[in-house]
């Protein structure tokens, strides 16, 4: 594939070699360039020969890791691959109409798994793609859900979903490291099916370096989709028992658990998530695995290092229903050491997506305004929210309400705070 060069960074190796914006790149050192992975892999050498449509250019770098300075139209150098599945648990299929367009795009791109940590189902891949992954040593994140081929075809609604499970073994044999995810659907892939999946995946350790088991989440917009029962206390407890039995065995043999229940499974089962040491290097943190423990334990450690004082300060925190009890405990701990600091914690019920959605990252600006307006006089000097409530690159909530609109409606500064325990602590102290 030929790729148009949109820009050349001044004084870069490519600029020094005379490469111009508008030229077209076809190969590097004789290797065809199809996308960002090819470009990054074949740019590694110190001396490069670029095949442009009309000429060849030699580019010399001072260091192997130097960027040669070319810019392209898109990050991947071509279009993102969309998902071919219609998974029974897909959250995107449960979105209401009228949200921003990008939220409805189903990404299933192996390149983004390596570049950004996205999880892929493997159904977009061919044998040649697996060969490239192994050649380039690209570690990937895989949405497995079940290793029963027939069941996987039903859950992903894709007749190829079972066959491509062989790629997991092929990548493991090729030295590729994988983080795996299982969305646990009650009555589908739990119980004996979960045991089968964990047995199959853990047999590939250490290539399968971690497994997260996260519960299915349902919005109020599931009309026309397959029925899936939500986990209750008993079913969550049964799932945790299975997961921990496998984790205990792995820990006894290898010194790490490898497989972890999501925080939500522990809490639904009525159990406090374990100490931070349980989670090793927190490989599955972004999947909601260990977040509760990391924040609880890190906050306590930071707070213990401080000397209390008599500062006077009142503020508020808003969170989803799931994490509100933890936030209340952290706020109370601050109040014990700093008697004149008062942090009001508000658990926000998710009216937008439905009350069964309890995580903070899916709380909308509209729900914040509606539920906190009656408490405007009690919010204090600032309202703290988890950064996950906002779009990564823009202060906008999922319902397109902006941070500024929430501030105007509530009459108080709204501060995204708390990605790290120390950030949350000092925000609670007004710093």
PEMOKA-V145574 format. One record per residue. N is the residue number from 0. D_CENTER is the distance of its C-alpha to the mean C-alpha in Angstrom with 1 decimal. Layout:
n = {N | N}
d_center = {D_CENTER | D_CENTER}
This chain:
n = {0 | 1 | 2 | 3 | 4 | 5 | 6 | 7 | 8 | 9 | 10 | 11 | 12 | 13 | 14 | 15 | 16 | 17 | 18 | 19 | 20 | 21 | 22 | 23 | 24 | 25 | 26 | 27 | 28 | 29 | 30 | 31 | 32 | 33 | 34 | 35 | 36 | 37 | 38 | 39 | 40 | 41 | 42 | 43 | 44 | 45 | 46 | 47 | 48 | 49 | 50 | 51 | 52 | 53 | 54 | 55 | 56 | 57 | 58 | 59 | 60 | 61 | 62 | 63 | 64 | 65 | 66 | 67 | 68 | 69 | 70 | 71 | 72 | 73 | 74 | 75 | 76 | 77 | 78 | 79 | 80 | 81 | 82 | 83 | 84 | 85 | 86 | 87 | 88 | 89 | 90 | 91 | 92 | 93 | 94 | 95 | 96 | 97 | 98 | 99 | 100 | 101 | 102 | 103 | 104 | 105 | 106 | 107 | 108 | 109 | 110 | 111 | 112 | 113 | 114 | 115 | 116 | 117 | 118 | 119 | 120 | 121 | 122 | 123 | 124 | 125 | 126 | 127 | 128 | 129 | 130 | 131 | 132 | 133 | 134 | 135 | 136 | 137 | 138 | 139 | 140 | 141 | 142 | 143 | 144 | 145 | 146 | 147 | 148 | 149 | 150 | 151 | 152 | 153 | 154 | 155 | 156 | 157 | 158 | 159 | 160 | 161 | 162 | 163 | 164 | 165 | 166 | 167 | 168 | 169 | 170 | 171 | 172 | 173 | 174 | 175 | 176 | 177 | 178 | 179 | 180 | 181 | 182 | 183 | 184 | 185 | 186 | 187 | 188 | 189 | 190 | 191 | 192 | 193 | 194 | 195 | 196 | 197 | 198 | 199 | 200 | 201 | 202 | 203 | 204 | 205 | 206 | 207 | 208 | 209 | 210 | 211 | 212 | 213 | 214 | 215 | 216 | 217 | 218 | 219 | 220 | 221 | 222 | 223 | 224 | 225 | 226 | 227 | 228 | 229 | 230 | 231 | 232 | 233 | 234 | 235 | 236 | 237 | 238 | 239 | 240 | 241 | 242 | 243 | 244 | 245 | 246 | 247 | 248 | 249 | 250 | 251 | 252 | 253 | 254 | 255 | 256 | 257 | 258 | 259 | 260 | 261 | 262 | 263 | 264 | 265 | 266 | 267 | 268 | 269 | 270 | 271 | 272 | 273 | 274 | 275 | 276 | 277 | 278 | 279 | 280 | 281 | 282 | 283 | 284 | 285 | 286 | 287 | 288 | 289 | 290 | 291 | 292 | 293 | 294 | 295 | 296 | 297 | 298 | 299 | 300 | 301 | 302 | 303 | 304 | 305 | 306 | 307 | 308 | 309 | 310 | 311 | 312 | 313 | 314 | 315 | 316 | 317 | 318 | 319 | 320 | 321 | 322 | 323 | 324 | 325 | 326 | 327 | 328 | 329 | 330 | 331 | 332 | 333 | 334 | 335 | 336 | 337 | 338 | 339 | 340 | 341 | 342 | 343 | 344 | 345 | 346 | 347 | 348 | 349 | 350 | 351 | 352 | 353 | 354 | 355 | 356 | 357 | 358 | 359 | 360 | 361 | 362 | 363 | 364 | 365 | 366 | 367 | 368 | 369 | 370 | 371 | 372 | 373 | 374 | 375 | 376 | 377 | 378 | 379 | 380 | 381 | 382 | 383 | 384 | 385 | 386 | 387 | 388 | 389 | 390 | 391 | 392 | 393 | 394 | 395 | 396 | 397 | 398 | 399 | 400 | 401 | 402 | 403 | 404 | 405 | 406 | 407 | 408 | 409 | 410 | 411 | 412 | 413 | 414 | 415 | 416 | 417 | 418 | 419 | 420 | 421 | 422 | 423 | 424 | 425 | 426 | 427 | 428 | 429 | 430}
d_center = {30.8 | 32.2 | 29.8 | 31.3 | 31.0 | 30.4 | 30.9 | 32.2 | 31.5 | 34.8 | 36.2 | 33.5 | 34.7 | 34.6 | 36.5 | 39.1 | 39.5 | 40.3 | 37.4 | 37.4 | 35.0 | 35.7 | 36.4 | 34.7 | 33.1 | 33.6 | 33.4 | 32.9 | 35.5 | 36.3 | 32.8 | 31.8 | 28.7 | 26.6 | 23.3 | 21.2 | 20.9 | 24.7 | 25.3 | 23.3 | 24.7 | 28.3 | 28.4 | 28.2 | 32.0 | 34.3 | 36.6 | 35.3 | 37.4 | 35.8 | 37.2 | 37.6 | 39.4 | 42.6 | 42.6 | 41.1 | 40.0 | 39.6 | 36.9 | 37.2 | 34.5 | 35.3 | 32.3 | 30.3 | 27.0 | 28.5 | 27.1 | 30.0 | 29.2 | 28.8 | 26.8 | 26.0 | 25.4 | 21.7 | 19.0 | 19.2 | 22.9 | 22.9 | 21.1 | 17.6 | 18.0 | 17.4 | 16.9 | 20.2 | 19.4 | 20.0 | 18.1 | 19.8 | 16.6 | 14.9 | 13.7 | 14.8 | 18.2 | 18.4 | 18.2 | 21.5 | 23.4 | 23.8 | 20.3 | 19.4 | 19.6 | 16.3 | 14.6 | 16.6 | 15.7 | 14.2 | 12.8 | 13.6 | 14.4 | 14.8 | 15.3 | 11.9 | 10.6 | 12.9 | 12.7 | 9.1 | 7.2 | 6.9 | 8.3 | 12.0 | 14.9 | 17.6 | 19.8 | 20.0 | 21.3 | 24.9 | 26.7 | 27.1 | 23.4 | 23.0 | 26.0 | 24.4 | 21.2 | 23.6 | 25.9 | 23.3 | 21.6 | 18.1 | 15.7 | 13.2 | 10.5 | 12.3 | 12.1 | 15.5 | 16.3 | 19.9 | 22.2 | 25.1 | 25.7 | 27.5 | 25.0 | 22.1 | 24.2 | 24.8 | 21.2 | 19.9 | 23.3 | 23.8 | 26.8 | 25.3 | 22.3 | 24.4 | 26.1 | 23.1 | 22.2 | 24.8 | 22.5 | 20.6 | 23.9 | 25.0 | 22.0 | 22.5 | 26.2 | 25.5 | 23.7 | 20.1 | 17.5 | 14.8 | 11.9 | 12.3 | 11.0 | 13.6 | 13.5 | 16.8 | 19.3 | 22.4 | 25.5 | 23.7 | 21.8 | 22.6 | 25.7 | 27.4 | 24.9 | 22.2 | 24.7 | 25.4 | 21.8 | 21.3 | 24.7 | 24.0 | 20.7 | 22.0 | 25.1 | 23.2 | 22.2 | 21.8 | 20.3 | 17.9 | 16.7 | 14.3 | 13.7 | 11.6 | 13.6 | 12.2 | 14.8 | 15.4 | 15.3 | 18.1 | 19.0 | 22.7 | 22.5 | 22.7 | 26.3 | 27.2 | 24.3 | 25.0 | 25.6 | 23.2 | 24.2 | 21.8 | 21.7 | 24.5 | 25.4 | 27.3 | 24.9 | 22.0 | 24.5 | 25.5 | 22.0 | 21.4 | 24.8 | 24.1 | 20.9 | 22.7 | 25.7 | 23.9 | 22.1 | 25.5 | 27.1 | 24.6 | 25.0 | 28.7 | 28.9 | 26.4 | 25.5 | 21.9 | 20.4 | 17.9 | 16.9 | 15.5 | 15.5 | 12.7 | 14.3 | 15.2 | 17.3 | 19.2 | 19.9 | 20.9 | 23.2 | 24.7 | 23.7 | 22.5 | 19.5 | 21.1 | 21.7 | 19.1 | 21.1 | 20.1 | 16.5 | 17.9 | 15.7 | 12.6 | 11.0 | 8.5 | 8.0 | 4.3 | 5.5 | 8.2 | 10.5 | 13.0 | 12.0 | 15.4 | 17.3 | 16.0 | 16.9 | 20.1 | 21.5 | 20.6 | 22.1 | 25.2 | 25.7 | 25.7 | 27.9 | 30.4 | 31.0 | 32.2 | 35.7 | 36.0 | 38.1 | 39.6 | 37.5 | 37.3 | 34.1 | 32.6 | 29.2 | 26.6 | 23.0 | 21.3 | 18.4 | 17.4 | 19.7 | 17.6 | 17.4 | 20.8 | 22.9 | 21.1 | 21.6 | 25.2 | 25.8 | 24.5 | 26.7 | 29.6 | 29.3 | 29.6 | 32.6 | 34.3 | 34.3 | 34.8 | 37.1 | 37.3 | 33.6 | 32.4 | 28.8 | 28.7 | 25.5 | 24.9 | 22.8 | 21.9 | 22.5 | 20.5 | 23.4 | 21.5 | 19.4 | 21.6 | 22.2 | 20.2 | 16.9 | 16.7 | 13.4 | 13.8 | 11.0 | 13.2 | 16.4 | 18.4 | 21.0 | 23.7 | 23.2 | 23.2 | 26.5 | 28.1 | 27.5 | 28.1 | 31.1 | 33.5 | 32.4 | 32.8 | 35.6 | 33.7 | 30.6 | 32.2 | 31.5 | 27.8 | 25.0 | 21.8 | 18.4 | 14.9 | 13.4 | 10.4 | 13.3 | 13.9 | 13.0 | 11.6 | 14.9 | 17.3 | 18.5 | 18.2 | 17.0 | 15.9 | 19.7 | 20.6 | 22.4 | 22.3 | 22.1 | 25.8 | 26.8 | 25.4 | 27.3 | 30.4 | 30.4 | 30.0 | 32.1 | 29.9 | 27.5 | 23.8 | 21.8 | 18.0 | 18.1 | 16.5 | 13.4 | 15.8 | 18.6 | 21.4 | 20.2 | 20.3 | 23.6 | 25.3 | 24.2 | 25.9 | 28.9 | 29.2 | 28.5}
